[in-house]
Amino acid sequence: MEFQRAGLSFERVAAIDATDPAVAARAKLVPRSSQNLRISTEVYACLQSHRLAWQRMLQEGQTYAAFFEDDLLLVPDIGFLCADEWVPPDAEVVKLETFGVRVHLSRQRLSIGQKWQLARMVSSHVGGAAYVLRADTAAQLLTLSETLGDPVDQLLFNSSYGFADRVVIYQMFPALAVQGDRVGSHKRKFKTGWQATSILDRHAAGQGSAQEVPEGIGARLTRRIREERRALWKDTEYVVVPHGSGES
């Protein structure tokens, strides 16, 4: 158990069962998402599971709470999460996870001890497996998600869905958590130095056919150039958030 290795106590909230016919029936009644997509039963069950945890937080009167899905790899030395003092006063959400993609972060960092930093997140960074919410933010999310058909990670951390643009989100750097399937399917990214892997190396490690290589590289380079220009314009850092203890 990852929490036991990290020396953290936790409260387990039983997930909504996506195989339950009643859950599938309710999922079919949910309106299309803000991106005009129909939610699947599995995604609906995941969202409702997070909503249960948010409700539990409010019922227990907690000012902040950390939420973790059960398929994570955690670094061991994160006992500081048990205290509220490390959370910046203006933080409404703190993302503890990395998804292994480049994101825009503020150049200003807040240090937590000698190993960890927090930076304002100023772009999308999906993945909803490990995060901290403030109580009023959890209440806002509960209201917002009552009739939504949005995946929970998109709702929380995709700026095109609206919520992430309206709240103050910090990113833990390095990240404390990564989903296990991200490691299994992206082994090149999560080995030592994966955050510095070049675009060409990443493409070569993919599964595309030879005919897809020029187009794939071109699309990646175009996106990289566009985002690097955006970083200069907005004075941000365009980086991949590493996963680890922060030790050199």
C-alpha positions in Angstrom: 0.0 0.0 0.0 1.5 3.3 -1.1 0.1 5.3 1.8 1.6 3.0 4.3 5.0 3.2 2.7 4.7 7.0 2.8 3.6 6.9 6.5 0.2 8.5 5.9 -3.1 7.7 7.4 -6.0 7.8 5.0 -9.8 7.3 4.7 -10.9 5.0 1.9 -14.1 6.0 0.0 -15.7 3.1 -1.9 -15.9 3.9 -5.6 -19.1 3.9 -7.6 -19.4 0.5 -9.4 -19.4 1.1 -13.2 -20.8 -2.4 -13.7 -24.0 -1.7 -11.8 -26.9 -1.4 -14.3 -28.4 1.4 -12.2 -25.2 3.4 -12.6 -25.2 2.8 -16.3 -28.8 3.9 -16.5 -28.0 7.2 -14.7 -25.0 7.8 -16.9 -27.3 7.7 -20.0 -29.4 10.5 -18.5 -26.5 12.9 -18.1 -26.4 15.7 -20.7 -23.5 15.9 -23.1 -20.3 17.4 -21.8 -19.2 21.0 -22.2 -17.3 19.6 -25.3 -20.5 18.1 -26.6 -19.4 14.5 -25.8 -21.5 11.7 -24.3 -20.0 10.5 -21.0 -19.3 6.8 -20.7 -20.5 4.7 -17.7 -16.9 4.3 -16.5 -16.2 8.0 -16.7 -19.5 8.8 -15.0 -18.7 6.4 -12.2 -15.3 7.9 -11.7 -16.8 11.5 -11.5 -19.4 10.3 -9.0 -16.7 8.6 -6.9 -14.8 11.9 -6.6 -18.1 13.7 -5.8 -18.6 11.3 -2.9 -15.1 12.1 -1.6 -15.8 15.9 -1.9 -19.0 15.4 0.0 -17.2 13.5 2.8 -14.7 16.4 3.1 -17.5 18.9 3.6 -19.4 16.7 6.0 -16.3 16.4 8.2 -15.6 20.1 8.2 -12.1 19.9 6.8 -10.5 23.1 5.5 -8.3 21.2 3.0 -8.3 17.6 1.9 -6.1 15.6 -0.4 -7.7 13.2 -2.8 -6.0 10.1 -4.3 -7.1 7.5 -6.8 -6.0 3.9 -6.0 -3.7 3.3 -9.0 -0.9 5.7 -8.0 2.8 5.5 -7.4 3.8 7.9 -4.6 7.1 9.1 -3.4 7.7 8.0 0.2 8.6 11.2 2.0 5.3 13.2 1.9 4.2 13.3 5.5 4.0 17.1 5.3 0.7 16.6 3.5 -1.0 16.0 6.9 -0.5 19.7 7.8 -2.5 22.6 6.2 0.3 25.2 6.7 2.1 24.3 3.5 -0.8 25.2 1.3 -0.6 28.8 -0.1 -3.5 31.0 1.3 -4.7 31.8 -2.2 -4.6 28.2 -3.4 -8.0 26.7 -4.3 -6.5 23.6 -5.9 -3.1 22.0 -5.7 -2.2 19.4 -8.3 0.1 16.7 -6.8 0.4 14.6 -9.9 2.3 14.7 -13.2 0.9 13.4 -16.5 4.2 13.4 -18.3 3.4 16.2 -20.7 4.7 19.8 -21.0 2.8 22.5 -19.1 3.1 26.2 -18.5 4.1 27.1 -14.9 4.8 30.4 -13.3 8.4 31.2 -12.9 7.8 32.2 -9.3 8.2 29.2 -7.0 7.2 28.7 -3.4 9.5 26.3 -1.5 8.3 23.7 0.9 11.3 22.6 2.8 14.3 21.7 0.8 12.7 19.2 -1.6 9.4 20.6 -2.9 8.2 23.6 -4.7 4.8 25.0 -5.7 4.2 27.0 -8.9 1.0 28.5 -10.3 -0.3 26.4 -13.1 -1.2 28.5 -16.1 -2.2 25.9 -18.7 -4.0 22.6 -18.9 -2.5 19.6 -17.2 -4.9 16.8 -17.1 -4.9 13.8 -14.7 -7.2 13.8 -11.6 -5.6 11.1 -9.5 -3.9 13.2 -6.8 -4.9 16.8 -5.8 -5.8 19.0 -2.8 -9.0 21.0 -2.6 -10.0 23.9 -0.4 -13.5 23.4 1.2 -15.2 26.2 -0.7 -13.7 24.9 -4.0 -15.0 21.4 -3.2 -18.5 22.9 -2.6 -18.2 24.8 -5.9 -17.2 21.6 -7.8 -20.1 19.7 -6.3 -22.6 22.2 -7.6 -20.9 22.5 -10.9 -20.8 18.8 -11.5 -24.4 18.0 -10.5 -25.5 17.7 -14.1 -22.2 17.7 -16.0 -21.0 14.9 -18.2 -17.3 16.0 -18.0 -14.5 13.6 -17.0 -13.3 14.6 -13.5 -9.7 15.3 -14.6 -10.8 17.5 -17.5 -13.2 19.4 -15.3 -10.5 20.1 -12.8 -7.4 20.8 -14.9 -8.4 21.4 -18.6 -8.6 25.2 -19.1 -10.9 24.8 -22.1 -13.6 23.4 -19.7 -13.9 26.7 -17.8 -13.3 25.8 -14.2 -9.5 25.7 -14.3 -9.5 29.3 -15.7 -11.6 30.6 -12.8 -9.6 29.3 -9.9 -6.1 29.5 -8.5 -4.3 26.2 -9.2 -0.8 25.3 -8.0 1.4 22.5 -9.3 3.6 20.5 -6.9 7.1 20.4 -8.4 8.4 17.7 -8.5 5.1 15.8 -8.5 4.4 13.5 -5.6 2.4 11.0 -7.7 2.0 9.4 -11.1 -0.6 7.0 -12.3 0.6 3.5 -12.6 -0.6 3.1 -16.2 1.4 6.2 -17.2 4.6 4.4 -16.1 3.6 1.2 -17.8 2.7 2.7 -21.1 5.3 5.5 -21.2 8.4 3.9 -19.8 10.7 6.2 -21.6 9.2 9.2 -20.0 9.5 8.0 -16.4 13.0 6.8 -16.4 15.8 9.0 -15.2 15.9 12.1 -17.4 12.6 11.4 -19.1 11.5 15.0 -18.8 14.5 16.0 -21.0 13.8 13.5 -23.8 13.8 15.2 -27.2 10.7 15.4 -29.5 12.5 13.2 -32.0 13.3 10.5 -29.4 9.8 10.5 -28.1 8.4 10.0 -31.6 10.9 7.2 -32.3 9.6 5.5 -29.1 6.0 5.6 -30.3 4.0 3.1 -32.2 3.3 5.1 -35.4 4.0 3.7 -38.8 6.9 4.9 -41.0 4.4 6.9 -43.1 3.2 8.7 -40.0 6.6 9.8 -38.8 7.1 13.1 -40.8 3.6 14.3 -40.0 3.9 13.3 -36.4 7.3 15.1 -35.9 6.0 18.1 -37.8 2.9 18.4 -35.5 5.0 18.0 -32.4 7.6 20.6 -33.5 4.8 23.1 -34.5 3.2 22.7 -31.1 6.5 23.0 -29.3 7.5 26.2 -31.2 4.0 27.7 -30.6 4.1 26.9 -26.8 7.7 28.1 -26.4 6.7 31.4 -28.0 3.7 31.5 -25.6 6.1 30.9 -22.7 8.2 33.9 -23.7 5.1 36.1 -24.1 3.5 35.1 -20.8 6.8 34.8 -18.9 6.2 31.2 -18.0 8.2 28.0 -17.9 7.1 25.4 -20.4 8.3 22.2 -18.7 7.4 18.6 -18.0 6.7 18.2 -14.3 9.1 15.4 -13.0 8.0 12.7 -10.6 10.3 12.2 -7.7 11.6 13.4 -4.3 13.3 16.5 -5.6 16.7 15.2 -4.6 19.6 15.6 -7.0 
